[in-house]
């Protein structure tokens, strides 16, 4: 049976961000039940977001998970995918991305195939991300509150890409695909952060309506 490989989540600022239309819950279960390693990599101490409350926008609470990747494996993961295995769950960690395979038992040559396919996916995605960065820079404007200091850091590229992909490159209110802006749900001036959960894409008109409602 052919091996199916899915990219299910990314690690952004130590947070597990599930891919669109993918379920990363099994990986959260894996991390929750996995044994703590003796020499954990600080960069691999992940958190998982849990939505709470019934209001919109929902509030996301991040829970700390036990570190399960040691320093050696974490460093190795930037060179080749490392296998994370527990019971019947099998995941692969490579360059801050989490992949899941459709089965957990492999022949020796199949392991080589999985590693090669994950690396190939990363190369292809890197090319797509490069093109996406150009597209974002041409389409998106970051709207800042006038009281925001001029020296404030720009939204990180990986956050921009994650938000752009999540929102399908269009306004979340009216689906417009031009004159788009990265909008902070909670303004930076009021303590809002540059996280995926606090940023959405709005067109100029919807962003103006939001500003008018806040001002009113």
LOTIVEX-628678 format. One record per residue: x, z, y of N, C-alpha, C in turn. Coordinates in steps of 0.1 Angstrom, whole numbers, padded with zeros to 4 digits, always signed. Example, Ala and Ser with C-alpha at 12.3 -4.5 7.8 and 13.67 -1.06 7.14 Angstrom:
! residues 2
+0132+0078-0057+0123+0078-0045+0132+0078-0033/+0128+0071-0022+0137+0071-0011+0129+0079+0000/
***
This chain:
! residues 216
+0008+0000-0012+0000+0000+0000+0009+0000+0013/+0006-0009+0022+0014-0009+0034+0013+0004+0042/+0024+0007+0048+0025+0020+0056+0020+0017+0070/+0010+0025+0074+0005+0024+0088+0012+0035+0096/+0017+0030+0108+0024+0039+0117+0017+0039+0130/+0013+0051+0135+0006+0052+0148+0014+0061+0158/+0015+0057+0170+0020+0065+0181+0008+0074+0185/+0009+0087+0183-0003+0096+0185-0001+0104+0198/+0011+0106+0203+0012+0115+0214+0026+0113+0220/+0027+0117+0233+0040+0117+0240+0042+0131+0245/+0055+0134+0247+0059+0147+0254+0063+0144+0268/+0055+0150+0277+0057+0148+0291+0059+0162+0297/+0070+0165+0303+0073+0178+0308+0069+0189+0298/+0073+0187+0285+0071+0196+0274+0057+0197+0270/+0048+0190+0276+0034+0190+0272+0031+0179+0262/+0023+0182+0252+0018+0172+0243+0006+0164+0249/+0008+0151+0252-0002+0143+0258-0007+0133+0247/-0019+0135+0242-0023+0125+0231-0025+0111+0237/-0022+0101+0229-0025+0087+0233-0040+0085+0233/-0043+0075+0242-0058+0072+0243-0063+0068+0229/-0075+0073+0226-0082+0069+0213-0074+0074+0201/-0065+0083+0203-0057+0089+0192-0060+0104+0191/-0060+0109+0179-0062+0123+0176-0049+0130+0173/-0044+0139+0182-0031+0146+0180-0034+0160+0174/-0046+0163+0171-0049+0176+0166-0041+0180+0154/-0039+0171+0145-0031+0174+0133-0017+0179+0136/-0011+0172+0146+0002+0176+0150+0002+0190+0156/-0008+0193+0164-0010+0207+0169-0011+0217+0158/-0019+0214+0147-0020+0222+0136-0006+0224+0129/+0001+0213+0128+0014+0213+0122+0023+0223+0130/+0024+0222+0143+0032+0230+0151+0028+0245+0150/+0014+0247+0150+0009+0261+0149+0013+0268+0137/+0013+0260+0125+0016+0266+0112+0031+0266+0108/+0038+0257+0115+0052+0256+0111+0061+0268+0114/+0071+0270+0106+0080+0281+0108+0089+0279+0120/+0092+0289+0127+0101+0289+0138+0115+0286+0133/+0122+0277+0140+0136+0274+0135+0145+0285+0142/+0157+0286+0135+0166+0297+0140+0174+0293+0153/+0176+0280+0155+0183+0276+0167+0174+0266+0175/+0163+0270+0180+0154+0260+0186+0159+0254+0199/+0156+0241+0201+0160+0234+0213+0150+0238+0224/+0155+0243+0235+0146+0247+0246+0136+0236+0250/+0142+0223+0250+0133+0212+0254+0122+0209+0244/+0123+0215+0232+0113+0212+0222+0103+0224+0220/+0102+0232+0231+0092+0243+0231+0080+0237+0238/+0071+0231+0230+0060+0224+0235+0048+0232+0239/+0039+0226+0247+0026+0233+0250+0015+0222+0247/+0003+0227+0244-0008+0218+0241-0020+0222+0250/-0026+0212+0256-0037+0215+0265-0051+0217+0258/-0058+0227+0262-0071+0229+0256-0081+0229+0268/-0092+0221+0267-0102+0220+0278-0111+0232+0276/-0114+0239+0288-0123+0250+0288-0133+0248+0300/-0144+0254+0298-0154+0254+0309-0163+0241+0308/-0175+0242+0313-0184+0231+0312-0186+0223+0325/-0178+0227+0335-0179+0220+0348-0170+0208+0348/-0172+0199+0357-0163+0188+0359-0156+0188+0373/-0143+0187+0374-0135+0184+0362-0132+0196+0354/-0131+0194+0341-0129+0205+0332-0115+0211+0334/-0114+0224+0332-0101+0231+0334-0093+0230+0321/-0081+0227+0322-0072+0226+0310-0062+0238+0310/-0062+0245+0299-0053+0256+0297-0043+0252+0287/-0030+0254+0290-0019+0251+0281-0014+0263+0273/-0014+0261+0260-0010+0271+0251+0005+0268+0246/+0013+0278+0246+0027+0277+0241+0027+0276+0226/+0034+0267+0220+0035+0266+0206+0049+0270+0201/+0050+0274+0189+0063+0278+0183+0073+0266+0183/+0085+0268+0187+0095+0257+0186+0098+0254+0171/+0097+0242+0167+0100+0238+0153+0111+0227+0152/+0117+0224+0163+0128+0214+0162+0141+0221+0167/+0151+0221+0159+0164+0228+0163+0172+0219+0172/+0182+0224+0178+0191+0217+0187+0196+0204+0182/+0202+0205+0169+0208+0194+0163+0198+0182+0161/+0186+0186+0155+0176+0175+0153+0171+0170+0166/+0169+0178+0176+0164+0173+0189+0174+0163+0195/+0187+0166+0194+0197+0156+0199+0197+0144+0191/+0195+0145+0178+0195+0134+0169+0183+0125+0172/+0172+0131+0176+0159+0123+0178+0160+0113+0189/+0171+0113+0197+0173+0103+0207+0181+0091+0202/+0185+0093+0189+0193+0082+0183+0185+0076+0172/+0178+0084+0164+0170+0079+0153+0158+0088+0151/+0147+0083+0146+0135+0091+0144+0138+0102+0133/+0133+0114+0136+0135+0125+0127+0121+0128+0120/+0122+0132+0108+0109+0134+0100+0105+0149+0101/+0093+0151+0104+0087+0165+0104+0077+0165+0093/+0079+0174+0084+0070+0174+0072+0065+0188+0068/+0052+0188+0065+0046+0201+0061+0034+0198+0053/+0033+0203+0040+0022+0201+0032+0019+0186+0031/+0007+0181+0034+0005+0166+0033+0005+0160+0047/+0011+0166+0057+0012+0161+0070+0026+0156+0072/+0028+0143+0077+0041+0138+0080+0041+0132+0094/+0050+0136+0102+0052+0131+0115+0067+0127+0118/+0068+0119+0127+0082+0114+0131+0083+0116+0146/+0095+0122+0150+0097+0125+0164+0109+0116+0169/+0106+0109+0179+0116+0099+0184+0115+0097+0199/+0125+0101+0207+0126+0098+0221+0113+0104+0228/+0110+0116+0225+0099+0123+0232+0085+0117+0228/+0084+0110+0217+0072+0105+0212+0069+0110+0198/+0056+0111+0194+0052+0116+0181+0045+0105+0174/+0050+0101+0162+0043+0091+0154+0038+0098+0141/+0027+0092+0136+0022+0097+0123+0021+0085+0113/+0025+0087+0101+0024+0077+0091+0012+0079+0082/+0007+0069+0076-0005+0069+0068-0004+0077+0055/+0009+0079+0051+0011+0087+0039+0024+0094+0040/+0026+0104+0032+0038+0113+0033+0048+0112+0023/+0046+0103+0013+0056+0101+0002+0061+0086+0003/+0074+0085+0003+0080+0072+0005+0091+0069-0005/+0093+0057-0008+0105+0052-0016+0117+0052-0006/+0129+0053-0011+0140+0053-0001+0140+0041+0008/+0137+0029+0003+0137+0017+0012+0126+0018+0022/+0115+0025+0019+0104+0026+0028+0107+0035+0040/+0115+0045+0037+0119+0054+0049+0127+0046+0059/+0136+0037+0054+0143+0028+0063+0134+0019+0070/+0123+0015+0064+0114+0006+0070+0106+0013+0081/+0102+0026+0079+0095+0034+0089+0104+0036+0101/+0117+0040+0099+0126+0042+0110+0128+0029+0118/+0130+0018+0111+0132+0005+0118+0119+0002+0126/+0108+0003+0121+0095+0000+0128+0093+0009+0140/+0096+0021+0139+0095+0030+0150+0104+0026+0161/+0117+0023+0158+0127+0019+0168+0122+0006+0174/+0117-0003+0166+0112-0016+0172+0101-0014+0182/+0092-0005+0178+0080-0002+0187+0086+0004+0200/+0096+0012+0199+0101+0018+0212+0107+0007+0221/+0114-0002+0214+0121-0013+0222+0110-0021+0229/+0100-0025+0221+0089-0033+0227+0081-0026+0238/+0079-0013+0236+0072-0005+0246+0081-0004+0258/+0094-0002+0257+0103-0001+0268+0101-0014+0277/+0100-0025+0271+0099-0038+0278+0085-0038+0285/+0075-0033+0278+0062-0033+0284+0061-0023+0296/+0068-0011+0294+0068-0001+0305+0075-0006+0317/+0086-0014+0315+0093-0020+0326+0084-0029+0334/+0076-0037+0327+0066-0046+0334+0055-0038+0340/+0051-0027+0334+0040-0019+0339+0045-0012+0352/+0057-0007+0352+0063-0001+0364+0062-0010+0376/+0065-0023+0374+0064-0033+0385+0050-0035+0389/+0041-0035+0379+0026-0037+0382+0021-0025+0390/+0025-0013+0386+0020-0001+0393+0025-0001+0407/+0038-0004+0409+0044-0004+0423+0037-0014+0432/+0031-0025+0426+0024-0035+0434+0010-0031+0437/+0004-0023+0428-0011-0021+0429-0014-0007+0434/-0005+0003+0432-0009+0016+0435-0002+0022+0447/-0010+0029+0455-0005+0037+0466-0007+0052+0463/+0002+0060+0466+0000+0074+0465-0005+0080+0478/-0017+0085+0478-0023+0090+0491-0019+0105+0492/-0013+0109+0502-0009+0122+0505-0016+0128+0516/-0019+0141+0515-0025+0148+0526-0016+0148+0538/-0021+0147+0550-0012+0147+0562-0003+0159+0563/-0008+0170+0557-0001+0183+0558+0010+0184+0548/+0011+0174+0539+0021+0174+0528+0035+0171+0534/+0045+0179+0531+0058+0177+0536+0063+0164+0533/+0071+0157+0542+0076+0144+0540+0086+0144+0528/+0093+0155+0526+0103+0155+0516+0098+0159+0502/+0085+0159+0500+0080+0163+0487+0083+0152+0477/+0087+0156+0465+0091+0147+0454+0079+0137+0451/+0082+0125+0447+0072+0115+0443+0067+0119+0429/+0056+0114+0426+0050+0116+0412+0060+0110+0402/+0064+0117+0392+0073+0112+0382+0068+0099+0375/+0077+0090+0372+0073+0077+0366+0065+0079+0353/+0069+0088+0345+0062+0090+0332+0048+0094+0334/+0046+0103+0345+0032+0107+0348+0024+0095+0353/+0030+0087+0362+0023+0076+0367+0019+0066+0356/+0028+0064+0347+0025+0055+0336+0014+0060+0327/+0014+0073+0324+0004+0080+0315-0009+0079+0322/-0010+0082+0335-0023+0082+0342-0028+0067+0343/-0019+0058+0346-0023+0044+0347-0029+0039+0334/-0022+0042+0323-0027+0038+0310-0040+0045+0306/-0041+0058+0308-0053+0065+0305-0065+0060+0312/-0063+0056+0325-0075+0052+0333-0076+0037+0333/-0069+0030+0324-0070+0016+0322-0067+0008+0335/-0059+0013+0343-0054+0006+0355-0066+0002+0365/-0076+0011+0365-0087+0008+0374-0093+0021+0379/-0101+0020+0390-0107+0032+0396-0116+0039+0386/-0115+0052+0384-0123+0059+0375-0138+0060+0379/-0141+0057+0391-0154+0058+0396-0162+0045+0396/-0155+0034+0400-0163+0021+0401-0156+0010+0393/-0145+0013+0387-0138+0003+0378-0131-0008+0387/-0130-0006+0400-0122-0016+0408-0108-0017+0403/-0102-0028+0405-0088-0030+0400-0079-0035+0412/-0083-0032+0424-0074-0035+0435-0075-0024+0445/-0065-0023+0454-0064-0013+0464-0065+0001+0458/-0057+0003+0447-0058+0016+0439-0048+0026+0445/-0052+0039+0442-0044+0050+0447-0043+0060+0436/-0032+0067+0435-0031+0079+0427-0037+0091+0435/-0047+0097+0430-0054+0108+0438-0053+0121+0430/-0049+0131+0437-0048+0145+0431-0062+0151+0431/-0067+0156+0420-0079+0163+0419-0079+0175+0427/-0069+0183+0426-0066+0194+0434-0055+0190+0444/-0057+0189+0457-0047+0184+0466-0034+0192+0465/-0023+0185+0467-0010+0192+0467-0010+0203+0477/-0016+0201+0489-0016+0211+0500-0023+0224+0496/-0031+0223+0485-0039+0234+0480-0033+0240+0467/-0021+0235+0464-0015+0240+0452-0016+0231+0440/-0021+0219+0441-0023+0210+0430-0009+0205+0426/-0008+0201+0413+0005+0197+0408+0005+0182+0404/+0017+0177+0402+0018+0163+0398+0018+0161+0383/+0007+0166+0377+0006+0165+0362-0005+0155+0359/-0004+0150+0347-0014+0140+0342-0028+0145+0344/-0030+0158+0341-0044+0163+0342-0049+0164+0356/-0040+0165+0366-0045+0167+0380-0045+0154+0388/-0042+0142+0381-0041+0130+0389-0051+0120+0382/-0058+0112+0391-0066+0101+0386-0064+0089+0395/-0070+0078+0391-0069+0066+0399-0082+0063+0406/-0081+0062+0419-0093+0058+0427-0090+0046+0435/-0100+0038+0438-0098+0027+0448-0099+0033+0462/-0095+0024+0472-0095+0029+0486-0109+0034+0490/-0120+0027+0486-0133+0031+0491-0137+0044+0484/-0135+0046+0471-0139+0058+0465-0130+0070+0469/-0118+0067+0472-0109+0078+0477-0114+0083+0491/-0118+0073+0499-0123+0076+0512-0136+0085+0511/-0145+0081+0502-0157+0088+0500-0154+0102+0496/-0145+0104+0487-0141+0117+0483-0135+0125+0494/-0127+0119+0503-0121+0126+0514-0132+0130+0524/-0142+0122+0526-0153+0125+0535-0161+0137+0529/-0164+0137+0516-0171+0148+0510-0164+0161+0511/-0151+0161+0510-0143+0173+0511-0143+0177+0525/-0142+0168+0535-0142+0171+0549-0155+0176+0553/-0166+0171+0547-0179+0176+0551-0183+0189+0545/
***
